[in-house]
Amino acid sequence: MATTQQPQADFVKAISRLDATALVVGSMIGSGIFIVSAEILREVHAPGLLLVVWAVSGVVTLMGALTYGELAALFPGAGGQYVYLREGISPLFGYLYGWTLFVVIQTGTIAAVAVAFARFTAVFWPGLTPDVFLGTTVHFPLPIGDVAVGLSPQRIFAVASVAALTWINVRGVRTAAIIQTSLTTIKTAALAALILLGLSIGRHADALAANFGANFWATGSATVGLGVIGAAMVGSLFAMDAWNNVGFAGSELKEPQKDLPFAMGAGVLIVTLLYLLANVAYLNVLPAAAIAAAPQDRVGTAALQAILGDPGLKLMAAAIMISTFGCNNGLILSGARVYYAMARDDLFFRSAGILHPRFKTPAVALVVQAIWTSALCLSGTYTQLLNFVIFAALVFYMLTTVGLFALRAKRPTAPRPVRAPGYPWLPALYLVMTGLIAGDLLTQDTTRTYSALGLGLVLLGVPVYFGWRAMVKRAA
């Protein structure tokens, strides 16, 4: 299957090293850093453990970025992780990744981020309510439960934002890259400003006493073990995900073999430092109990409101609007390149493997991605789907690392412009860490069912793969 892929020389090489790094940072920073600390603190109960969860998540993610650098330099074309799995293990495993990416990982994330964008826009435009005015409630077995399917002002606005960003990306990668770099600069500066305010004028005596005194490691009456800490990493890992997306657009980088590894490593390091400092800032401004009880888990909004009063609410809402819009631009740009690569291998709609004659972008792949994302927005299932994302993503991070070892054995003489640092120990440690976290998610009460459903979703791709191949063979 891999040998049928055609050259992708028609892509416009318009993404510089700065743009690629901005794509990593921009795709990672969405709404998660402003929200998920509340849920993490409700699970681990102690300020010190909150920082441990974010630090471990950052270290694991950085290990992954350093491990992937070798694969990105070895396969710098369109498709990224799909190609790494296809070449490292087999076309089936590459397809399973592309299948899961399309069904839930990429499109579900885009849908959730689009709805978050609409929710914070509602701070300025109260008419954007989440109330469904045309639809019905569908009853699913627990843990999914009732899902309100239909139209709401918030969901319609979310779909409109996806349509607008898809249109921008169809029009050319140069424009999309400029927008990505600009928005990433703005939202990184906004997050840095929140950190500086929290560590300076926003420091509150009550918060410092409650969080950094004797209670720093205290968990009250709750018992917190390693398993609970691992399960609490779901939110932080989700907030740090999408760092690998830059590899999907490898064909459009000016110097992909050099810039992909750099962008992955530098981008993840920047975001990890920002996220850790943001949480330290939260703990400087708000007592742990206030963070855990933040309205709708909007910790960033609560922190800035505590510093600046009511104007802080709107300032943070505007910052998160910019953050989520820029995040989705990066996700939409990169995701479509995977479906393009799959189509070139006859594993997706063939029209998705054709570049737009004028703009040289995978226009059909972008549109198909937007249609399914919009369906997820209107279905109301995006929140539930995101609970599957981290487990499925961890499984594929593990498999891709296995593929790295397999490629070292199968292609020992292949040119490797960049090699994984600390090989084989660092990739092996990353493999163990992701395996332990995935195993923990399968055993913890709070994550077991969703993780099992996520695994089932991945395995559902096996019969789809063989069915698709059979259909293509009959049509040939």
C-alpha positions as CSV (number, residue, x, y, z in Angstrom):
1,M,0.0,0.0,0.0
2,A,2.8,2.4,0.9
3,T,4.4,2.1,-2.5
4,T,1.3,3.4,-4.3
5,Q,1.7,6.9,-2.8
6,Q,2.4,9.5,-5.4
7,P,4.8,12.4,-5.1
8,Q,3.4,15.5,-3.4
9,A,5.5,18.0,-5.3
10,D,2.6,20.3,-5.9
11,F,2.4,21.5,-2.3
12,V,3.4,25.1,-1.7
13,K,6.4,25.2,0.6
14,A,5.4,28.3,2.6
15,I,5.9,27.3,6.2
16,S,9.1,28.6,7.8
17,R,10.7,27.3,11.0
18,L,9.0,30.1,12.9
19,D,5.6,29.3,11.4
20,A,6.1,25.6,12.2
21,T,6.9,26.4,15.8
22,A,3.9,28.7,16.0
23,L,1.8,25.8,14.6
24,V,2.9,23.6,17.4
25,V,2.4,26.2,20.1
26,G,-0.8,27.4,18.6
27,S,-2.3,23.9,18.2
28,M,-1.5,23.1,21.8
29,I,-2.7,26.2,23.5
30,G,-6.5,26.3,23.2
31,S,-8.9,26.5,26.1
32,G,-7.6,23.7,28.3
33,I,-5.0,25.6,30.3
34,F,-7.7,28.0,31.3
35,I,-10.1,25.3,32.5
36,V,-8.8,21.8,33.3
37,S,-6.9,22.8,36.5
38,A,-10.2,22.9,38.4
39,E,-10.9,19.3,37.6
40,I,-7.4,18.2,38.3
41,L,-7.4,19.8,41.7
42,R,-10.8,18.2,42.6
43,E,-9.1,14.9,41.9
44,V,-5.7,15.3,43.6
45,H,-6.8,17.9,46.3
46,A,-3.4,19.4,46.9
47,P,-1.7,22.4,45.2
48,G,1.6,20.5,45.1
49,L,0.1,17.6,43.3
50,L,-1.6,19.9,40.8
51,L,1.8,21.1,39.8
52,V,3.2,17.5,39.8
53,V,0.4,16.5,37.3
54,W,1.2,19.4,35.0
55,A,5.0,18.8,35.3
56,V,4.8,15.1,34.6
57,S,2.5,15.7,31.6
58,G,4.9,18.2,30.2
59,V,7.9,15.9,30.7
60,V,6.1,13.0,29.0
61,T,5.0,15.2,26.1
62,L,8.5,16.6,25.7
63,M,9.9,13.1,25.6
64,G,7.5,12.3,22.8
65,A,8.5,15.3,20.8
66,L,12.2,14.4,21.1
67,T,11.4,10.8,20.1
68,Y,9.3,11.9,17.1
69,G,12.0,14.2,15.7
70,E,13.8,11.3,14.1
71,L,10.6,10.0,12.4
72,A,9.7,13.5,11.2
73,A,13.1,14.0,9.6
74,L,12.9,10.5,8.1
75,F,9.5,11.0,6.6
76,P,9.1,14.8,6.1
77,G,6.1,14.5,3.6
78,A,2.4,15.0,4.2
79,G,0.7,12.7,6.7
80,G,3.0,12.7,9.7
81,Q,2.1,10.1,12.3
82,Y,0.0,8.2,9.8
83,V,3.1,7.7,7.6
84,Y,5.3,6.9,10.6
85,L,2.9,4.0,11.6
86,R,2.4,2.9,8.0
87,E,6.1,2.6,7.4
88,G,7.2,1.6,10.9
89,I,4.6,-1.2,11.6
90,S,2.1,-1.7,8.7
91,P,-0.5,0.0,6.6
92,L,-3.2,-1.3,8.9
93,F,-1.8,0.5,11.9
94,G,-1.4,3.7,9.8
95,Y,-5.0,3.4,8.8
96,L,-6.2,2.8,12.3
97,Y,-4.6,6.1,13.3
98,G,-6.1,8.0,10.4
99,W,-9.5,6.4,11.1
100,T,-9.4,7.4,14.8
101,L,-8.1,10.8,14.0
102,F,-10.9,11.5,11.6
103,V,-13.7,10.0,13.7
104,V,-12.8,11.5,17.0
105,I,-9.3,12.7,17.8
106,Q,-9.0,15.7,15.4
107,T,-12.6,16.4,14.5
108,G,-13.8,15.9,18.1
109,T,-11.1,18.3,19.3
110,I,-12.0,20.9,16.7
111,A,-15.7,20.6,17.6
112,A,-15.0,21.1,21.3
113,V,-12.6,24.0,20.7
114,A,-15.2,25.6,18.4
115,V,-17.9,25.4,21.0
116,A,-15.5,26.8,23.6
117,F,-14.9,29.7,21.2
118,A,-18.6,30.3,21.0
119,R,-19.1,30.1,24.7
120,F,-16.5,32.8,25.4
121,T,-17.9,34.9,22.6
122,A,-21.2,34.8,24.5
123,V,-19.6,37.0,27.2
124,F,-19.8,39.8,24.6
125,W,-22.9,38.5,22.7
126,P,-25.3,37.1,25.3
127,G,-27.6,35.8,22.6
128,L,-25.2,32.9,21.9
129,T,-26.9,30.6,24.4
130,P,-26.4,26.8,24.6
131,D,-30.2,26.3,24.6
132,V,-31.2,23.8,21.9
133,F,-34.2,25.3,20.1
134,L,-34.6,22.6,17.3
135,G,-33.7,19.1,18.2
136,T,-34.3,16.2,20.6
137,T,-32.7,14.3,23.5
138,V,-31.1,11.0,22.7
139,H,-30.7,8.5,25.5
140,F,-27.4,6.6,25.6
141,P,-26.2,4.0,28.2
142,L,-24.0,5.4,30.9
143,P,-21.4,6.8,31.1
144,I,-22.5,8.8,28.0
145,G,-26.0,9.4,29.2
146,D,-28.5,11.9,27.7
147,V,-27.3,13.9,24.7
148,A,-29.1,17.0,23.3
149,V,-29.0,16.7,19.5
150,G,-30.0,19.8,17.5
151,L,-29.4,23.4,16.9
152,S,-28.5,26.1,19.4
153,P,-27.1,29.6,18.8
154,Q,-23.8,28.5,20.3
155,R,-23.5,25.5,18.1
156,I,-24.4,27.4,15.0
157,F,-21.8,30.0,15.8
158,A,-19.3,27.2,16.4
159,V,-20.1,25.6,13.0
160,A,-19.7,29.0,11.4
161,S,-16.2,29.4,12.9
162,V,-15.2,26.0,11.5
163,A,-16.5,27.0,8.1
164,A,-14.7,30.3,8.1
165,L,-11.4,28.7,9.1
166,T,-11.8,25.9,6.5
167,W,-12.4,28.5,3.8
168,I,-9.2,30.4,4.9
169,N,-7.2,27.1,4.7
170,V,-8.6,26.2,1.3
171,R,-7.5,29.6,0.0
172,G,-3.8,28.8,0.6
173,V,-1.3,27.7,3.2
174,R,0.5,31.0,3.1
175,T,-2.5,32.9,4.4
176,A,-3.3,30.2,7.0
177,A,0.4,30.2,8.2
178,I,0.4,34.0,8.6
179,I,-2.9,33.9,10.6
180,Q,-1.5,31.0,12.7
181,T,1.7,32.8,13.6
182,S,0.0,36.1,14.3
183,L,-2.7,34.5,16.6
184,T,-0.1,32.4,18.3
185,T,2.0,35.5,19.1
186,I,-1.1,37.3,20.5
187,K,-2.3,34.4,22.7
188,T,1.1,33.5,23.9
189,A,1.6,37.1,25.0
190,A,-1.8,37.1,26.6
191,L,-1.0,33.9,28.6
192,A,2.4,35.5,29.6
193,A,0.6,38.6,30.7
194,L,-1.7,36.5,32.9
195,I,1.3,34.8,34.4
196,L,3.1,38.1,35.1
197,L,0.0,39.6,36.7
198,G,-0.5,36.5,38.8
199,L,3.1,36.5,40.0
200,S,3.2,40.3,40.7
201,I,0.2,42.5,41.5
202,G,-2.2,39.6,41.7
203,R,-0.5,37.8,44.5
204,H,-3.0,37.4,47.4
205,A,-2.0,36.8,51.0
206,D,-4.9,34.4,51.6
207,A,-4.1,32.3,48.5
208,L,-0.4,32.2,49.4
209,A,-1.1,31.0,52.9
210,A,-3.7,28.4,51.8
211,N,-1.6,27.0,48.9
212,F,2.1,27.3,49.8
213,G,2.1,26.7,53.5
214,A,1.4,23.4,55.3
215,N,-1.3,22.6,52.9
216,F,1.0,22.4,49.8
217,W,1.0,18.6,49.9
218,A,-2.1,18.2,52.0
219,T,-5.0,16.2,50.6
220,G,-7.4,16.5,53.5
221,S,-9.2,13.2,54.2
222,A,-8.7,11.9,50.7
223,T,-6.1,9.3,49.8
224,V,-4.3,10.1,46.6
225,G,-2.2,7.4,45.1
226,L,-0.2,7.2,41.8
227,G,-3.3,5.8,40.1
228,V,-5.4,8.8,40.9
229,I,-2.5,11.1,39.8
230,G,-2.3,9.2,36.5
231,A,-6.1,9.5,35.9
232,A,-5.9,13.2,36.8
233,M,-3.5,13.7,33.9
234,V,-6.3,13.2,31.3
235,G,-7.0,16.9,31.4
236,S,-3.4,18.1,31.3
237,L,-2.4,15.7,28.6
238,F,-5.4,16.8,26.5
239,A,-4.3,20.5,27.0
240,M,-0.8,19.5,25.8
241,D,-2.0,17.3,22.9
242,A,-1.7,18.2,19.1
243,W,2.1,18.9,19.4
244,N,2.6,16.3,16.6
245,N,0.2,18.0,14.1
246,V,3.0,19.9,12.5
247,G,4.3,16.7,11.0
248,F,1.0,16.3,9.1
249,A,1.9,19.3,7.0
250,G,5.6,18.3,6.4
251,S,5.3,18.7,2.6
252,E,4.6,22.5,3.1
253,L,7.6,23.3,5.3
254,K,10.5,25.0,3.6
255,E,13.1,22.7,5.2
256,P,11.1,19.9,6.9
257,Q,14.0,17.7,7.8
258,K,15.5,20.4,10.0
259,D,12.4,22.4,11.0
260,L,10.1,19.6,12.0
261,P,12.2,18.2,14.8
262,F,13.1,21.8,16.0
263,A,9.4,22.9,16.0
264,M,8.2,19.9,17.9
265,G,10.9,20.1,20.6
266,A,10.9,23.9,21.0
267,G,7.1,24.2,20.8
268,V,6.5,21.6,23.5
269,L,9.2,23.1,25.7
270,I,7.6,26.6,25.4
271,V,4.1,25.4,26.2
272,T,5.2,23.2,29.1
273,L,6.9,26.2,30.8
274,L,4.0,28.5,30.1
275,Y,1.5,25.9,31.5
276,L,3.5,25.3,34.7
277,L,3.9,29.1,35.3
278,A,0.2,29.6,34.6
279,N,-0.7,27.2,37.4
280,V,1.8,28.8,39.8
281,A,0.1,32.1,39.0
282,Y,-3.4,30.6,39.7
283,L,-2.1,29.4,43.0
284,N,-0.7,32.8,43.8
285,V,-4.1,34.5,43.1
286,L,-6.7,32.0,44.3
287,P,-6.9,29.5,47.2
288,A,-7.0,25.8,46.0
289,A,-10.6,25.6,47.1
290,A,-11.6,28.5,44.9
291,I,-9.8,27.0,41.9
292,A,-11.6,23.7,42.3
293,A,-14.9,25.5,42.6
294,A,-14.4,28.0,39.8
295,P,-17.7,28.6,38.0
296,Q,-17.9,26.3,34.9
297,D,-14.2,25.4,35.7
298,R,-13.1,28.7,34.2
299,V,-10.0,29.1,36.3
300,G,-8.3,31.6,34.0
301,T,-11.3,33.9,34.1
302,A,-11.7,33.6,37.9
303,A,-8.0,34.5,38.3
304,L,-8.0,37.5,36.1
305,Q,-11.3,38.7,37.6
306,A,-9.8,38.4,41.1
307,I,-6.8,40.6,39.9
308,L,-8.6,43.2,37.8
309,G,-12.3,43.0,38.9
310,D,-15.1,42.8,36.4
311,P,-13.0,44.1,33.4
312,G,-10.8,41.0,33.9
313,L,-13.8,38.8,32.9
314,K,-14.0,40.3,29.5
315,L,-10.3,40.6,29.0
316,M,-9.9,36.9,29.7
317,A,-12.9,36.0,27.5
318,A,-11.3,37.9,24.6
319,A,-7.9,36.2,25.2
320,I,-9.6,32.7,25.2
321,M,-11.5,33.6,22.0
322,I,-8.2,34.4,20.3
323,S,-6.6,31.3,21.8
324,T,-9.3,28.9,20.6
325,F,-9.7,30.5,17.2
326,G,-5.9,30.2,16.6
327,C,-5.9,26.6,18.0
328,N,-8.6,25.5,15.5
329,N,-6.8,27.1,12.6
330,G,-3.8,24.9,13.3
331,L,-5.9,21.8,13.9
332,I,-7.9,22.3,10.7
333,L,-4.8,23.0,8.6
334,S,-2.9,20.0,9.8
335,G,-5.6,17.4,10.1
336,A,-6.6,17.5,6.4
337,R,-3.1,16.6,5.4
338,V,-3.5,13.1,7.0
339,Y,-6.7,12.4,5.0
340,Y,-4.9,13.6,1.9
341,A,-2.1,11.1,2.5
342,M,-4.6,8.3,3.2
343,A,-6.4,9.1,0.0
344,R,-3.1,8.8,-2.0
345,D,-2.9,5.3,-0.5
346,D,-6.5,4.5,-1.6
347,L,-7.6,4.5,2.0
348,F,-9.9,7.5,1.9
349,F,-12.1,9.2,-0.7
350,R,-9.9,9.6,-3.8
351,S,-11.0,13.1,-4.4
352,A,-9.4,14.0,-1.0
353,G,-6.0,13.2,-2.4
354,I,-6.2,15.9,-5.1
355,L,-4.9,19.4,-4.5
356,H,-6.9,22.4,-5.5
357,P,-5.6,23.4,-8.9
358,R,-5.2,27.1,-8.0
359,F,-4.5,27.1,-4.2
360,K,-2.5,23.9,-4.0
361,T,-4.3,22.8,-0.8
362,P,-6.2,19.5,-0.1
363,A,-9.5,21.3,-0.5
364,V,-11.8,18.2,-0.5
365,A,-10.1,16.8,2.6
366,L,-10.6,20.1,4.3
367,V,-14.3,20.2,3.4
368,V,-14.9,16.6,4.4
369,Q,-13.2,17.3,7.8
370,A,-15.4,20.4,8.3
371,I,-18.6,18.5,7.5
372,W,-18.0,15.8,10.0
373,T,-16.8,18.3,12.6
374,S,-20.0,20.3,12.1
375,A,-22.0,17.1,12.6
376,L,-20.2,16.6,15.9
377,C,-20.9,20.2,17.0
378,L,-24.6,19.8,16.3
379,S,-24.8,16.3,17.8
380,G,-23.8,17.5,21.2
381,T,-21.5,14.5,21.6
382,Y,-18.2,16.3,21.4
383,T,-17.7,16.4,25.2
384,Q,-18.2,12.7,25.5
385,L,-16.0,12.0,22.5
386,L,-13.2,14.0,24.0
387,N,-13.1,11.5,26.9
388,F,-12.0,8.9,24.3
389,V,-9.3,11.1,22.9
390,I,-6.5,10.8,25.4
391,F,-6.5,7.1,25.7
392,A,-6.7,6.6,21.9
393,A,-3.9,9.2,21.4
394,L,-1.7,7.4,24.0
395,V,-2.2,4.1,22.3
396,F,-0.9,5.5,19.0
397,Y,2.0,7.4,20.7
398,M,3.1,4.0,22.1
399,L,2.7,2.2,18.7
400,T,4.6,5.0,16.9
401,T,7.5,4.6,19.3
402,V,7.4,0.9,18.7
403,G,7.6,1.8,15.0
404,L,10.7,3.8,15.6
405,F,12.5,0.8,17.1
406,A,11.2,-1.4,14.2
407,L,12.5,1.1,11.6
408,R,16.0,1.1,13.2
409,A,16.0,-2.7,12.7
410,K,14.3,-2.8,9.2
411,R,16.1,0.2,7.7
412,P,19.4,0.5,9.6
413,T,21.1,2.3,6.7
414,A,18.3,4.8,5.9
415,P,19.5,8.4,6.1
416,R,18.5,9.9,9.4
417,P,19.3,13.7,9.4
418,V,18.1,13.8,13.0
419,R,18.3,11.0,15.5
420,A,16.3,10.6,18.7
421,P,18.5,11.8,21.6
422,G,19.3,9.2,24.2
423,Y,18.3,6.3,21.9
424,P,17.3,3.7,22.9
425,W,16.8,4.8,26.5
426,L,14.7,8.0,26.1
427,P,12.3,6.4,23.5
428,A,12.0,3.3,25.7
429,L,11.2,5.4,28.7
430,Y,8.6,7.3,26.7
431,L,7.1,4.0,25.7
432,V,7.0,2.8,29.3
433,M,5.5,6.1,30.6
434,T,2.7,6.3,28.0
435,G,2.0,2.6,28.6
436,L,1.7,3.1,32.3
437,I,-0.6,6.1,31.9
438,A,-2.8,4.2,29.4
439,G,-2.9,1.2,31.6
440,D,-3.9,3.4,34.5
441,L,-6.7,4.9,32.5
442,L,-8.0,1.4,31.9
443,T,-8.1,0.5,35.6
444,Q,-9.3,3.7,37.3
445,D,-13.0,3.9,38.0
446,T,-13.3,7.4,36.7
447,T,-11.7,6.6,33.3
448,R,-12.1,2.9,32.8
449,T,-15.3,2.9,30.7
450,Y,-14.4,5.7,28.4
451,S,-10.9,4.2,27.8
452,A,-12.5,0.8,26.9
453,L,-14.9,2.6,24.6
454,G,-12.0,4.5,23.0
455,L,-10.1,1.2,22.5
456,G,-13.3,-0.3,20.9
457,L,-13.5,2.7,18.6
458,V,-9.9,2.1,17.4
459,L,-10.6,-1.6,16.8
460,L,-13.7,-0.8,14.9
461,G,-11.4,0.5,12.2
462,V,-10.0,-3.0,11.5
463,P,-13.1,-4.3,9.6
464,V,-13.5,-0.8,8.0
465,Y,-9.9,-1.1,6.7
466,F,-10.4,-4.5,5.1
467,G,-13.8,-3.5,3.8
468,W,-12.4,-0.4,2.2
469,R,-9.5,-2.3,0.6
470,A,-11.9,-4.9,-0.8
471,M,-14.1,-2.1,-2.2
472,V,-11.1,-0.4,-3.9
473,K,-10.0,-3.7,-5.3
474,R,-13.4,-4.5,-6.8
475,A,-13.5,-1.0,-8.3
476,A,-10.0,-1.3,-9.9
